[in-house]
Amino acid sequence: MTDILPAYIKTPIGTASKGVRYAKTVDDLARVGREFEDRGAFRNNGRVLLQKALAGPLVMVQGVFSHGRLLTWHACLRAREGPSGGAAKKTSLPLPVFEDDLVKLGAFLKYDAALSMDAILVEGIPCYIDVNPRITEPMNALEAGVDLVDSILSISTSHMRSSEIIRHIPPRPVCGEENIITHQFVLAAMKAVEGGRLALLAEVFNALLGLGEYANSTEELTPVEDDPLSVLFLFTFTMLMLLGGKRIAKYFDGSSVSNYALSAFGWETICRAQQAKGNKGAGTDNMHRQPTPSASTELLL
């Protein structure tokens, strides 16, 4: 067991790294196991995923597919880490290897939706550690010249499902420019306050003057020039962070995910509904019954 440590342990359900724990030693692994057991992660033959930790930069890769064909894609480097492993700053990095992998995966799955993956670059080779059937934070891609949102809307509209495709399909996958830099001040501030209020004030100062990490970078979430009302939010947010410090940052980080993420209870409810539907179908037409996948199988898809 020690040859795989240090490692990350992941529950099947856990949006935004909330189901991820880091274990450096066997004792850490035992502690994480007890925590997950208390949370009910092993109910109903539940399992966790153990991934060996890799050293290298994190790259976020996204693509939009139509009937297995890659239409548009983007990749960006996490240039600065935010809370819970998020990206407070990104730099576009459309390496050809990512396009090759996306093309192969989309064709194999006959995929017809959006897909996002996280990869650790080890000596220039991507090691994929996470996959989600959606796009995530598309503003760096947009600044780089790729509108992933428009792409996924185009394959979701009814006329794209007809025999005639109205929207132009590019002859080859479209990607954006390299070295386009974007940031999210909110995430950077939540990370900075971990070092105290003076660190937060320094972060605000740099953001206002476009210095340091903010030089030649575009704001993703609260672009004041395009959305002047965001100044009110930024002022209120900064005051709350100065008053509440780490506690308010931790609250924002936790509540933002819990308000939208699928919980373990929600997943179990979905599985029960699928099971009930399968049982009902078996009673009416056993010849056409489809086996209901287990929770672990569904999570792997």
GICOR-V596337 format. One record per pair of residues at least 12 apart in sequence whose ideal C-beta (glycine too) atoms are under 10 Angstrom apart, sorted by the first residue. I is the first residue (numbers start at 1). J is the second residue. Records with the same first field share a line. If there is no record, write none. Layout:
BEGIN
I=J / J
END
This chain:
BEGIN
1=26 / 29 / 50
2=25 / 26 / 29
3=52
4=23 / 29 / 50 / 51 / 52 / 53
5=23 / 24 / 25 / 26 / 28 / 29 / 50 / 52 / 53
6=22 / 23 / 24 / 25 / 28 / 29 / 52 / 53 / 54
7=21 / 22 / 23 / 24 / 28 / 29 / 32 / 49 / 50 / 51 / 52 / 53 / 54
8=20 / 21 / 22 / 23 / 32 / 49 / 50 / 51 / 52 / 53 / 54 / 129 / 130
9=21 / 22 / 23 / 28 / 29 / 32 / 33 / 35 / 36 / 41 / 48 / 49 / 50 / 51
10=36 / 41 / 48 / 49 / 50 / 51 / 129 / 130
11=36 / 39 / 40 / 41 / 42 / 46 / 47 / 48 / 49 / 264 / 299
12=41 / 46 / 47 / 48 / 49 / 264 / 267 / 295 / 296 / 298 / 299 / 300
13=41 / 46 / 261 / 262 / 263 / 264 / 265 / 266 / 267 / 268 / 295 / 299
14=41 / 48 / 257 / 261 / 262 / 263 / 264
15=132 / 257 / 258 / 260 / 261 / 262 / 263
16=83 / 84 / 85 / 86 / 136 / 253 / 254 / 256 / 257 / 258 / 260 / 261
17=83 / 84 / 85 / 86 / 130 / 257
18=84 / 253 / 254 / 257 / 258 / 261 / 263
19=36 / 39 / 41 / 48 / 49 / 261 / 264
20=32 / 49 / 51 / 84 / 85 / 129 / 130
21=33 / 35 / 36 / 48
22=53
23=50 / 53
24=53
29=50
32=48 / 50
33=48
36=48
39=264
40=264 / 265 / 268
41=264
43=264 / 268 / 295
44=268 / 271 / 294 / 295 / 296
45=294 / 295 / 296
46=264 / 268 / 295 / 296 / 299
47=295 / 296 / 299
49=129 / 130 / 299 / 300
51=120 / 127 / 129 / 130
52=127 / 129
53=120 / 129
54=119 / 120 / 121 / 122 / 127 / 129
55=120 / 121 / 122
56=119 / 120 / 121 / 122 / 123 / 124 / 125 / 126 / 127
57=77 / 78 / 79 / 91 / 93 / 119 / 120 / 121 / 122
58=76 / 77 / 78 / 79 / 81 / 85 / 87 / 118 / 119 / 120 / 121 / 129 / 130
59=75 / 76 / 77 / 78 / 90 / 91 / 93 / 95 / 98 / 117 / 118 / 119 / 120 / 121 / 126 / 128
60=74 / 75 / 76 / 77 / 78 / 87 / 90 / 93 / 116 / 117 / 118 / 119 / 130 / 136 / 137 / 140 / 141
61=73 / 74 / 75 / 76 / 93 / 94 / 95 / 97 / 98 / 99 / 101 / 102 / 115 / 116 / 117 / 118 / 119 / 126 / 128 / 131
62=74 / 75 / 76 / 98 / 102 / 114 / 115 / 116 / 117 / 132 / 134 / 135 / 136 / 137 / 138 / 140 / 141 / 146 / 148 / 151 / 152
63=75 / 98 / 99 / 101 / 102 / 103 / 105 / 106 / 111 / 113 / 114 / 115 / 116 / 117 / 135 / 148 / 151 / 173 / 175
64=102 / 106 / 111 / 112 / 113 / 114 / 115 / 135 / 146 / 147 / 148 / 149 / 150 / 151 / 152 / 153 / 154 / 155 / 156 / 173 / 174
65=102 / 103 / 105 / 106 / 107 / 109 / 110 / 111 / 112 / 113 / 114 / 115 / 151 / 152 / 155 / 173
66=106 / 111 / 112 / 113 / 151 / 152 / 154 / 155 / 160 / 165 / 167 / 169
67=106 / 107 / 110 / 111 / 112 / 155 / 160
68=103 / 105 / 106 / 107 / 108 / 109 / 110 / 111 / 112
69=103 / 106 / 107 / 110 / 111 / 112 / 169 / 170 / 172 / 173
70=99 / 100 / 101 / 102 / 103 / 104 / 105 / 106 / 107 / 111 / 115 / 170 / 172 / 173 / 174 / 175
71=106 / 148 / 151 / 152 / 154 / 155 / 167 / 169 / 170 / 172 / 173 / 174
72=114 / 135 / 141 / 145 / 146 / 147 / 148 / 150 / 151 / 152 / 154 / 170 / 173 / 174 / 175 / 176
73=94 / 98 / 99 / 101 / 102 / 103 / 106 / 115 / 141 / 146 / 148 / 151 / 173 / 174 / 175 / 176
74=92 / 93 / 94 / 98 / 116 / 135 / 138 / 140 / 141 / 142 / 144 / 145 / 146 / 147 / 148 / 174 / 175 / 176 / 180
75=90 / 92 / 93 / 94 / 95 / 97 / 98 / 99 / 102 / 117 / 119 / 126 / 140 / 141 / 144 / 175 / 176 / 178
76=89 / 90 / 91 / 92 / 93 / 94 / 137 / 139 / 140 / 141 / 143 / 144 / 176 / 178 / 180 / 181 / 182
77=89 / 90 / 91 / 92 / 93 / 95 / 121 / 140 / 179 / 181
78=90 / 91 / 93 / 118
79=91 / 93 / 181 / 182 / 183 / 213 / 217
80=183 / 184 / 187 / 188 / 191 / 213 / 217
81=187 / 188 / 191
82=183 / 184 / 186 / 187 / 188 / 189 / 190 / 191 / 192 / 253
83=186 / 187 / 188 / 189 / 190 / 191 / 193 / 194 / 249 / 250 / 252 / 253 / 254 / 256
84=187 / 190 / 191 / 253 / 254 / 256 / 257
85=118
86=136 / 137 / 184 / 187 / 188 / 190 / 191 / 253
87=136 / 137 / 140 / 182 / 183 / 184 / 187 / 188 / 220
88=183 / 184 / 185 / 186 / 187 / 188 / 189 / 190 / 191 / 192 / 203 / 213 / 220
89=140 / 181 / 182 / 183 / 184 / 185 / 187 / 188 / 213 / 214 / 217 / 220
90=137 / 139 / 140 / 141 / 143 / 144 / 180 / 181 / 182 / 183 / 184 / 217 / 218 / 220
91=140 / 144 / 178 / 179 / 180 / 181 / 182 / 183 / 217
92=140 / 141 / 143 / 144 / 145 / 146 / 175 / 176 / 177 / 178 / 179 / 180 / 181 / 182
93=121 / 140 / 144 / 178 / 179 / 180
94=141 / 144 / 146 / 175 / 176 / 177 / 178 / 179 / 180
95=119 / 121 / 124 / 126 / 175 / 178
96=175
97=119 / 121 / 124 / 125 / 126
98=117 / 119 / 126 / 128 / 175
99=172 / 173 / 175
101=117 / 119 / 126 / 128
102=115 / 117 / 173 / 175
103=172 / 173
105=117 / 128 / 131
106=173
109=301
111=133
112=155 / 156 / 160 / 161
113=133 / 134 / 135 / 152 / 155 / 156
114=132 / 133 / 134 / 135 / 136 / 138 / 148 / 149 / 151 / 152 / 155 / 156
115=131 / 132 / 133 / 134 / 135
116=130 / 131 / 132 / 133 / 134 / 135 / 136 / 137 / 138 / 148
117=129 / 130 / 131 / 132 / 136
118=130 / 131 / 132 / 136
119=131
131=300 / 301
133=301
134=152
135=148 / 149 / 151 / 152
136=148
137=182 / 184 / 220 / 221
138=150 / 151 / 152 / 220
139=182 / 183 / 184 / 218 / 219 / 220 / 221 / 223
140=176 / 180 / 181 / 182 / 183 / 184 / 218 / 220
141=175 / 176 / 180 / 182
142=176 / 180 / 182 / 218 / 220
143=176 / 177 / 180 / 181 / 182 / 217 / 218 / 220
144=175 / 176 / 177 / 178 / 179 / 180 / 181 / 182
145=174 / 175 / 176 / 177 / 180
146=173 / 174 / 175 / 176 / 177 / 180
147=174 / 176
148=176
150=167
151=167 / 170 / 174
153=167
154=166 / 167 / 168 / 169
155=167 / 169
179=216
180=216 / 217 / 218
181=213 / 214 / 215 / 216 / 217 / 218
182=217 / 218 / 219 / 220 / 221
183=207 / 213 / 214 / 217 / 218 / 219 / 220 / 221
184=219 / 220 / 221 / 222
185=203 / 204 / 206 / 207 / 208 / 213 / 214 / 217 / 219 / 220 / 221 / 222 / 224 / 230 / 234 / 237 / 238
186=219 / 220 / 221 / 222 / 233 / 234 / 237 / 238 / 241 / 252 / 256
187=220 / 221 / 252 / 253
188=200 / 203 / 204 / 206 / 207 / 213 / 214
189=203 / 204 / 207 / 234 / 237 / 238 / 241 / 242 / 249 / 252
190=203 / 237 / 241 / 246 / 248 / 249 / 250 / 252 / 253 / 256
191=203 / 249 / 253
192=204 / 206 / 207 / 241 / 249
193=241 / 242 / 244 / 245 / 246 / 247 / 248 / 249 / 250
194=245 / 246 / 249 / 250
195=246
196=245 / 246
197=241 / 242 / 243 / 245 / 246
200=238 / 241 / 242 / 245 / 249
201=238 / 242
203=238 / 241
204=234 / 238 / 241 / 242
207=219 / 234 / 238
208=224 / 234
219=234
221=233 / 234
222=234 / 237
237=252
240=252
264=295
267=295 / 298 / 299
268=295
270=295 / 298
271=292 / 293 / 294 / 295 / 298 / 299
272=295
274=292 / 293 / 295 / 298
275=292 / 293 / 294 / 295
276=292
277=290 / 292
278=290 / 291 / 292 / 293
279=292
END
